[in-house]
Amino acid sequence: MKGVTEKAKPFPVRVEHLNTDVFYGMDFKRIGPGLVISRDSTGSPICHFEDYEWSFPAYKLQLKDKCDFSFSYLKRDTSVDLTSTFFCKKIFLMRMFFPGSKSGQPIRLPSMHVMGLLLRKLFDFSEQHSVSVQAVFLESSNFETFADTLPVSLFKEVKLLIRTMNRLSISDLGFSVSGMVLLSIKKRFAEAFKEADQHPVIPSRILWTKYVQYNTCLADFDKHSHQLVEFIQKVSRNPYYARRYKPDGSSSDPDFSEKSTLDNQDSYTDFLPAIDDFGLQELQKKYKWRHVGNVSSFLSLVQYCCKSLIHIYTLMRHHEALELCTDCLESVRGWNNDALYVASISTKLTSTAAPNKWITIDAIVKPIEILTVINSLLSPFVKNEDNRDRLFISVSVLPFSNGVDPQDGKLVSGANCESKLSPVLITEDDIFELEAIDPFRNWRADKKFQIGKPWRITSHQFADQSLCLPARVDL
């Protein structure tokens, strides 16, 4: 599909590997030492059951998916015959490859990382209380004590794990989960995840204010894009340009090396004079740039604003937007004038990385154009050629960035970007609007939505908002 980087299909299980490898729908009685956990594209084993480091590259559906899992904490196992180690690894594979998912595919890697965290906490609990891991699910008293140590965010994973264990045969699992354990986690889960805890749609005044903020940031970049591109290119080429010279021979650049000594002091151009050279004083003053690292932070902010507008214009989810590549827009002649589509990758419903298209509006062209300009600045520093066409490459690949070098293909993060924009405080009118949307919820008693507090923006709110607004005006 145009504008989409196609994902590699999961490596097929060869006939000769059916009795040696793990796969969806396998016979769990085969789990044990010698079992091949995964292979590379050539068919060579990557890791085995007895290893403490596992990797599942064949199941990496999105660029942000992490396919490596560590069981190094199991080296502290003091149980007889390492039964805790065996059980933790075994239940991990059972959870991932149990043939009962709605999609008919193994559980996704992000979900398995949550599972991995739960297993680590389960193992730590068993070691601290000198009980077997299995005993946590056999005795309700053990489980209650264990559940008290868990954060609420893991209750859902515990519930799913117990549900899977209950569907396994006793011969596969080795025991039967206590009925009191299942009742306990259901009760805890119900109390922890009430409707009142869900984040609502954005009040229209706040949404409009954020929309204006995002577009203003894009307009600032667009107005100075030519000068800004030339400035970034020069700073990337010259390690002494726009850096503050220090008498000890060091540089304000994080990539500065020992070769930059006092002999090079004449090569230095301080940051503010460099800004003047390219006519970027307006941006420097508005966004309070104090050193060259702030410029890369500004690029990250522009990426975040573009992404937020894309959510509004397309209803795309967070991971779907991050998969966007250059040349992702496609105009199609329809029955009623031209239609504009944006192409990306989605895993919704199928649990596989499938190309998809979202119908959108002409307003999306500007964010995509700006992201393409930023991509032209960042892509030359990305070593992995498969990731160079990504619209959301992290700015930390730049030589003068303050971030770490994500040559593993890390994508841009929205963390802290919203905090760089002016907060929008909740007003009485906003509460009135929320009460009109959901009159059965006690908004005024919720600490997150108190008048005078800033509204916290998350990417999924944009899709919810775009679905809610038409309904409120009878569309």
PABAKE-782472 format. One record per residue (C-alpha): residue number from 0; residue in three letters; x, y, z. Coordinates in steps of 0.02 Angstrom, whole numbers. Layout:
<recs>
(NUM,'ALA',(X,Y,Z)) ...
</recs>
This chain:
<recs>
(0,'MET',(0,0,0)) (1,'LYS',(62,175,-41)) (2,'GLY',(147,263,104)) (3,'VAL',(154,107,212)) (4,'THR',(305,5,263)) (5,'GLU',(244,-173,250)) (6,'LYS',(275,-283,401)) (7,'ALA',(364,-449,386)) (8,'LYS',(249,-597,413)) (9,'PRO',(283,-708,565)) (10,'PHE',(411,-839,521)) (11,'PRO',(314,-997,476)) (12,'VAL',(341,-1154,580)) (13,'ARG',(420,-1285,469)) (14,'VAL',(353,-1462,476)) (15,'GLU',(517,-1525,547)) (16,'HIS',(503,-1399,690)) (17,'LEU',(329,-1446,748)) (18,'ASN',(399,-1561,882)) (19,'THR',(540,-1444,936)) (20,'ASP',(470,-1266,933)) (21,'VAL',(341,-1164,1025)) (22,'PHE',(192,-1106,922)) (23,'TYR',(10,-1056,938)) (24,'GLY',(-96,-1208,980)) (25,'MET',(52,-1317,1030)) (26,'ASP',(41,-1464,1149)) (27,'PHE',(91,-1388,1317)) (28,'LYS',(156,-1556,1377)) (29,'ARG',(309,-1522,1268)) (30,'ILE',(360,-1370,1371)) (31,'GLY',(528,-1400,1453)) (32,'PRO',(716,-1396,1425)) (33,'GLY',(766,-1406,1242)) (34,'LEU',(608,-1321,1179)) (35,'VAL',(653,-1191,1046)) (36,'ILE',(572,-1026,1095)) (37,'SER',(607,-932,933)) (38,'ARG',(708,-935,773)) (39,'ASP',(773,-800,658)) (40,'SER',(719,-780,476)) (41,'THR',(849,-909,421)) (42,'GLY',(780,-1042,538)) (43,'SER',(923,-1038,664)) (44,'PRO',(869,-1048,848)) (45,'ILE',(880,-884,944)) (46,'CYS',(841,-949,1117)) (47,'HIS',(782,-1104,1210)) (48,'PHE',(671,-1136,1360)) (49,'GLU',(818,-1152,1481)) (50,'ASP',(889,-981,1431)) (51,'TYR',(857,-830,1541)) (52,'GLU',(845,-709,1393)) (53,'TRP',(706,-736,1266)) (54,'SER',(667,-644,1105)) (55,'PHE',(515,-653,989)) (56,'PRO',(561,-552,832)) (57,'ALA',(433,-646,727)) (58,'TYR',(292,-572,832)) (59,'LYS',(348,-390,824)) (60,'LEU',(201,-309,736)) (61,'GLN',(242,-126,766)) (62,'LEU',(403,-28,776)) (63,'LYS',(374,13,958)) (64,'ASP',(349,-170,1007)) (65,'LYS',(490,-239,1115)) (66,'CYS',(525,-420,1074)) (67,'ASP',(654,-457,1210)) (68,'PHE',(609,-530,1380)) (69,'SER',(724,-558,1527)) (70,'PHE',(702,-693,1659)) (71,'SER',(868,-655,1744)) (72,'TYR',(777,-628,1910)) (73,'LEU',(740,-815,1912)) (74,'LYS',(924,-846,1946)) (75,'ARG',(881,-807,2128)) (76,'ASP',(765,-958,2135)) (77,'THR',(785,-1056,2298)) (78,'SER',(643,-1179,2268)) (79,'VAL',(674,-1366,2260)) (80,'ASP',(731,-1419,2086)) (81,'LEU',(699,-1239,2027)) (82,'THR',(512,-1272,2017)) (83,'SER',(472,-1086,2025)) (84,'THR',(584,-1051,1875)) (85,'PHE',(503,-1190,1776)) (86,'PHE',(326,-1135,1820)) (87,'CYS',(354,-950,1781)) (88,'LYS',(425,-988,1609)) (89,'LYS',(293,-1120,1576)) (90,'ILE',(145,-1010,1622)) (91,'PHE',(219,-868,1517)) (92,'LEU',(215,-980,1363)) (93,'MET',(43,-1047,1406)) (94,'ARG',(-27,-872,1420)) (95,'MET',(51,-815,1257)) (96,'PHE',(11,-967,1150)) (97,'PHE',(-151,-1031,1226)) (98,'PRO',(-269,-1066,1079)) (99,'GLY',(-415,-965,1145)) (100,'SER',(-387,-785,1089)) (101,'LYS',(-524,-699,990)) (102,'SER',(-404,-660,848)) (103,'GLY',(-335,-836,835)) (104,'GLN',(-160,-765,858)) (105,'PRO',(-34,-768,1002)) (106,'ILE',(-51,-631,1132)) (107,'ARG',(33,-469,1076)) (108,'LEU',(207,-427,1141)) (109,'PRO',(154,-269,1237)) (110,'SER',(27,-372,1335)) (111,'MET',(159,-505,1368)) (112,'HIS',(274,-374,1444)) (113,'VAL',(136,-338,1570)) (114,'MET',(126,-524,1599)) (115,'GLY',(314,-530,1625)) (116,'LEU',(302,-393,1756)) (117,'LEU',(165,-490,1847)) (118,'LEU',(268,-650,1847)) (119,'ARG',(416,-557,1921)) (120,'LYS',(309,-490,2062)) (121,'LEU',(237,-664,2088)) (122,'PHE',(412,-739,2099)) (123,'ASP',(474,-604,2218)) (124,'PHE',(323,-634,2330)) (125,'SER',(354,-822,2334)) (126,'GLU',(537,-795,2381)) (127,'GLN',(498,-668,2518)) (128,'HIS',(361,-775,2597)) (129,'SER',(445,-943,2570)) (130,'VAL',(298,-1016,2475)) (131,'SER',(293,-1096,2305)) (132,'VAL',(226,-995,2158)) (133,'GLN',(88,-1124,2134)) (134,'ALA',(34,-1103,2317)) (135,'VAL',(-20,-924,2279)) (136,'PHE',(-160,-994,2170)) (137,'LEU',(-199,-1143,2281)) (138,'GLU',(-231,-1051,2445)) (139,'SER',(-344,-898,2451)) (140,'SER',(-249,-830,2602)) (141,'ASN',(-87,-829,2502)) (142,'PHE',(-172,-748,2354)) (143,'GLU',(-253,-611,2461)) (144,'THR',(-83,-568,2534)) (145,'PHE',(-6,-566,2360)) (146,'ALA',(-146,-460,2286)) (147,'ASP',(-121,-330,2423)) (148,'THR',(55,-300,2356)) (149,'LEU',(-1,-271,2176)) (150,'PRO',(-39,-103,2095)) (151,'VAL',(-216,-85,2030)) (152,'SER',(-148,-79,1852)) (153,'LEU',(-103,-265,1862)) (154,'PHE',(-273,-327,1921)) (155,'LYS',(-335,-351,1744)) (156,'GLU',(-182,-455,1698)) (157,'VAL',(-206,-563,1853)) (158,'LYS',(-387,-591,1804)) (159,'LEU',(-338,-641,1626)) (160,'LEU',(-201,-757,1689)) (161,'ILE',(-319,-847,1808)) (162,'ARG',(-449,-861,1670)) (163,'THR',(-319,-944,1558)) (164,'MET',(-263,-1060,1699)) (165,'ASN',(-443,-1113,1729)) (166,'ARG',(-460,-1161,1546)) (167,'LEU',(-305,-1270,1550)) (168,'SER',(-318,-1454,1593)) (169,'ILE',(-249,-1512,1760)) (170,'SER',(-125,-1622,1666)) (171,'ASP',(-56,-1468,1576)) (172,'LEU',(-58,-1347,1722)) (173,'GLY',(-19,-1471,1859)) (174,'PHE',(-152,-1413,1981)) (175,'SER',(-324,-1332,1992)) (176,'VAL',(-343,-1148,2039)) (177,'SER',(-444,-1118,2197)) (178,'GLY',(-619,-1051,2164)) (179,'MET',(-597,-923,2303)) (180,'VAL',(-448,-850,2210)) (181,'LEU',(-553,-816,2056)) (182,'LEU',(-692,-736,2159)) (183,'SER',(-565,-627,2248)) (184,'ILE',(-485,-555,2092)) (185,'LYS',(-655,-526,2011)) (186,'LYS',(-709,-425,2162)) (187,'ARG',(-548,-325,2168)) (188,'PHE',(-555,-290,1982)) (189,'ALA',(-736,-231,1990)) (190,'GLU',(-699,-113,2133)) (191,'ALA',(-542,-43,2052)) (192,'PHE',(-612,-11,1878)) (193,'LYS',(-775,79,1900)) (194,'GLU',(-845,190,1764)) (195,'ALA',(-803,343,1870)) (196,'ASP',(-619,305,1846)) (197,'GLN',(-626,320,1656)) (198,'HIS',(-563,481,1578)) (199,'PRO',(-701,579,1489)) (200,'VAL',(-708,666,1322)) (201,'ILE',(-633,840,1314)) (202,'PRO',(-751,986,1346)) (203,'SER',(-772,1085,1184)) (204,'ARG',(-691,1245,1252)) (205,'ILE',(-536,1150,1305)) (206,'LEU',(-529,1054,1141)) (207,'TRP',(-537,1215,1041)) (208,'THR',(-401,1295,1147)) (209,'LYS',(-286,1146,1122)) (210,'TYR',(-327,1144,936)) (211,'VAL',(-274,1326,923)) (212,'GLN',(-115,1292,1021)) (213,'TYR',(-66,1148,907)) (214,'ASN',(-97,1249,749)) (215,'THR',(-3,1399,819)) (216,'CYS',(150,1291,850)) (217,'LEU',(141,1224,673)) (218,'ALA',(122,1401,605)) (219,'ASP',(278,1456,701)) (220,'PHE',(378,1315,626)) (221,'ASP',(309,1342,451)) (222,'LYS',(348,1528,458)) (223,'HIS',(532,1497,499)) (224,'SER',(554,1325,422)) (225,'HIS',(682,1379,290)) (226,'GLN',(796,1465,416)) (227,'LEU',(769,1328,545)) (228,'VAL',(816,1189,423)) (229,'GLU',(976,1279,372)) (230,'PHE',(1019,1312,555)) (231,'ILE',(996,1129,605)) (232,'GLN',(1095,1068,456)) (233,'LYS',(1241,1183,499)) (234,'VAL',(1238,1137,684)) (235,'SER',(1236,953,637)) (236,'ARG',(1388,973,525)) (237,'ASN',(1491,1088,637)) (238,'PRO',(1518,1031,818)) (239,'TYR',(1578,1205,866)) (240,'TYR',(1435,1307,794)) (241,'ALA',(1301,1373,914)) (242,'ARG',(1394,1295,1060)) (243,'ARG',(1448,1390,1211)) (244,'TYR',(1638,1394,1230)) (245,'LYS',(1701,1352,1404)) (246,'PRO',(1874,1401,1470)) (247,'ASP',(1914,1220,1519)) (248,'GLY',(1906,1171,1335)) (249,'SER',(1741,1080,1348)) (250,'SER',(1582,1112,1250)) (251,'SER',(1399,1126,1292)) (252,'ASP',(1368,994,1158)) (253,'PRO',(1334,821,1234)) (254,'ASP',(1430,741,1089)) (255,'PHE',(1583,848,1118)) (256,'SER',(1746,748,1124)) (257,'GLU',(1918,779,1196)) (258,'LYS',(1985,838,1029)) (259,'SER',(1894,1003,1058)) (260,'THR',(2025,1099,1155)) (261,'LEU',(2079,1278,1180)) (262,'ASP',(2157,1273,1007)) (263,'ASN',(1980,1271,935)) (264,'GLN',(1911,1419,1031)) (265,'ASP',(1916,1530,877)) (266,'SER',(1799,1406,789)) (267,'TYR',(1661,1428,916)) (268,'THR',(1505,1530,882)) (269,'ASP',(1398,1553,1034)) (270,'PHE',(1215,1505,1030)) (271,'LEU',(1132,1676,1026)) (272,'PRO',(1245,1748,890)) (273,'ALA',(1208,1590,788)) (274,'ILE',(1022,1620,812)) (275,'ASP',(1045,1798,749)) (276,'ASP',(1139,1735,597)) (277,'PHE',(985,1639,539)) (278,'GLY',(852,1762,595)) (279,'LEU',(774,1646,725)) (280,'GLN',(762,1775,865)) (281,'GLU',(571,1770,864)) (282,'LEU',(566,1582,894)) (283,'GLN',(708,1592,1022)) (284,'LYS',(616,1721,1127)) (285,'LYS',(443,1642,1114)) (286,'TYR',(500,1466,1159)) (287,'LYS',(638,1524,1278)) (288,'TRP',(784,1438,1193)) (289,'ARG',(941,1449,1299)) (290,'HIS',(1052,1323,1210)) (291,'VAL',(1055,1219,1053)) (292,'GLY',(972,1071,1139)) (293,'ASN',(813,1175,1154)) (294,'VAL',(801,1178,965)) (295,'SER',(787,989,956)) (296,'SER',(657,998,1095)) (297,'PHE',(558,1120,988)) (298,'LEU',(560,995,844)) (299,'SER',(491,864,962)) (300,'LEU',(353,983,1014)) (301,'VAL',(308,1014,832)) (302,'GLN',(300,827,802)) (303,'TYR',(185,808,952)) (304,'CYS',(69,946,890)) (305,'CYS',(63,868,717)) (306,'LYS',(20,700,793)) (307,'SER',(-119,774,899)) (308,'LEU',(-197,856,746)) (309,'ILE',(-184,692,651)) (310,'HIS',(-281,608,791)) (311,'ILE',(-416,741,776)) (312,'TYR',(-426,731,586)) (313,'THR',(-423,541,568)) (314,'LEU',(-476,459,734)) (315,'MET',(-316,356,723)) (316,'ARG',(-251,273,881)) (317,'HIS',(-83,315,958)) (318,'HIS',(13,168,884)) (319,'GLU',(-70,189,714)) (320,'ALA',(-12,369,703)) (321,'LEU',(165,320,752)) (322,'GLU',(172,200,604)) (323,'LEU',(145,340,477)) (324,'CYS',(276,355,340)) (325,'THR',(317,484,208)) (326,'ASP',(203,487,57)) (327,'CYS',(58,420,162)) (328,'LEU',(-79,529,87)) (329,'GLU',(-184,465,-57)) (330,'SER',(-319,558,-153)) (331,'VAL',(-461,452,-222)) (332,'ARG',(-598,507,-340)) (333,'GLY',(-766,464,-262)) (334,'TRP',(-949,482,-304)) (335,'ASN',(-952,653,-220)) (336,'ASN',(-791,742,-265)) (337,'ASP',(-616,688,-212)) (338,'ALA',(-583,597,-49)) (339,'LEU',(-419,602,46)) (340,'TYR',(-352,449,135)) (341,'VAL',(-203,424,250)) (342,'ALA',(-118,253,250)) (343,'SER',(-39,168,399)) (344,'ILE',(-30,2,493)) (345,'SER',(-165,-61,612)) (346,'THR',(-178,-215,722)) (347,'LYS',(-358,-186,775)) (348,'LEU',(-470,-340,766)) (349,'THR',(-343,-449,674)) (350,'SER',(-195,-443,797)) (351,'THR',(-85,-438,643)) (352,'ALA',(3,-289,565)) (353,'ALA',(-113,-251,420)) (354,'PRO',(-107,-99,302)) (355,'ASN',(-258,11,322)) (356,'LYS',(-329,178,265)) (357,'TRP',(-419,316,358)) (358,'ILE',(-527,443,270)) (359,'THR',(-482,619,320)) (360,'ILE',(-493,803,270)) (361,'ASP',(-379,925,179)) (362,'ALA',(-323,1003,343)) (363,'ILE',(-211,852,374)) (364,'VAL',(-98,902,229)) (365,'LYS',(-6,1036,329)) (366,'PRO',(43,924,477)) (367,'ILE',(102,789,356)) (368,'GLU',(204,915,256)) (369,'ILE',(288,980,414)) (370,'LEU',(325,804,475)) (371,'THR',(402,766,306)) (372,'VAL',(517,917,323)) (373,'ILE',(570,860,497)) (374,'ASN',(596,684,430)) (375,'SER',(718,754,301)) (376,'LEU',(821,825,445)) (377,'LEU',(819,668,552)) (378,'SER',(824,522,430)) (379,'PRO',(1009,545,377)) (380,'PHE',(1058,505,558)) (381,'VAL',(956,343,568)) (382,'LYS',(1065,191,537)) (383,'ASN',(922,71,505)) (384,'GLU',(864,105,327)) (385,'ASP',(694,27,361)) (386,'ASN',(655,165,485)) (387,'ARG',(711,315,384)) (388,'ASP',(541,348,305)) (389,'ARG',(453,360,475)) (390,'LEU',(367,526,508)) (391,'PHE',(393,510,695)) (392,'ILE',(579,477,712)) (393,'SER',(643,535,881)) (394,'VAL',(742,698,876)) (395,'SER',(871,617,990)) (396,'VAL',(959,552,834)) (397,'LEU',(1022,729,803)) (398,'PRO',(1205,755,851)) (399,'PHE',(1163,903,963)) (400,'SER',(1009,829,1047)) (401,'ASN',(1002,809,1236)) (402,'GLY',(921,638,1220)) (403,'VAL',(996,465,1199)) (404,'ASP',(1035,399,1026)) (405,'PRO',(891,281,980)) (406,'GLN',(972,186,838)) (407,'ASP',(861,39,880)) (408,'GLY',(718,129,793)) (409,'LYS',(640,220,940)) (410,'LEU',(496,333,895)) (411,'VAL',(453,505,956)) (412,'SER',(372,511,1128)) (413,'GLY',(235,630,1185)) (414,'ALA',(303,631,1361)) (415,'ASN',(322,807,1430)) (416,'CYS',(275,887,1262)) (417,'GLU',(104,939,1325)) (418,'SER',(187,1023,1474)) (419,'LYS',(279,1139,1354)) (420,'LEU',(111,1213,1301)) (421,'SER',(9,1329,1410)) (422,'PRO',(-107,1229,1524)) (423,'VAL',(-294,1246,1501)) (424,'LEU',(-380,1262,1669)) (425,'ILE',(-550,1184,1704)) (426,'THR',(-692,1308,1727)) (427,'GLU',(-870,1298,1791)) (428,'ASP',(-935,1294,1613)) (429,'ASP',(-827,1143,1576)) (430,'ILE',(-903,1051,1725)) (431,'PHE',(-1078,1098,1664)) (432,'GLU',(-1036,1021,1495)) (433,'LEU',(-970,861,1573)) (434,'GLU',(-1127,849,1679)) (435,'ALA',(-1233,868,1522)) (436,'ILE',(-1137,726,1438)) (437,'ASP',(-1147,608,1587)) (438,'PRO',(-1269,671,1721)) (439,'PHE',(-1249,511,1825)) (440,'ARG',(-1066,540,1863)) (441,'ASN',(-1014,646,2012)) (442,'TRP',(-891,758,1920)) (443,'ARG',(-870,884,2060)) (444,'ALA',(-812,751,2183)) (445,'ASP',(-677,686,2065)) (446,'LYS',(-507,758,2112)) (447,'LYS',(-447,752,1931)) (448,'PHE',(-580,873,1871)) (449,'GLN',(-580,1011,2000)) (450,'ILE',(-610,1190,1943)) (451,'GLY',(-444,1280,1921)) (452,'LYS',(-346,1121,1887)) (453,'PRO',(-265,1093,1716)) (454,'TRP',(-350,970,1599)) (455,'ARG',(-239,819,1563)) (456,'ILE',(-234,776,1378)) (457,'THR',(-209,599,1315)) (458,'SER',(-209,541,1134)) (459,'HIS',(-359,424,1150)) (460,'GLN',(-469,569,1206)) (461,'PHE',(-465,643,1030)) (462,'ALA',(-547,491,952)) (463,'ASP',(-678,485,1090)) (464,'GLN',(-711,670,1069)) (465,'SER',(-729,660,881)) (466,'LEU',(-859,523,901)) (467,'CYS',(-952,614,1039)) (468,'LEU',(-968,787,959)) (469,'PRO',(-1072,732,806)) (470,'ALA',(-1190,638,921)) (471,'ARG',(-1215,795,1027)) (472,'VAL',(-1270,895,874)) (473,'ASP',(-1380,755,804)) (474,'LEU',(-1262,708,661)) 
</recs>
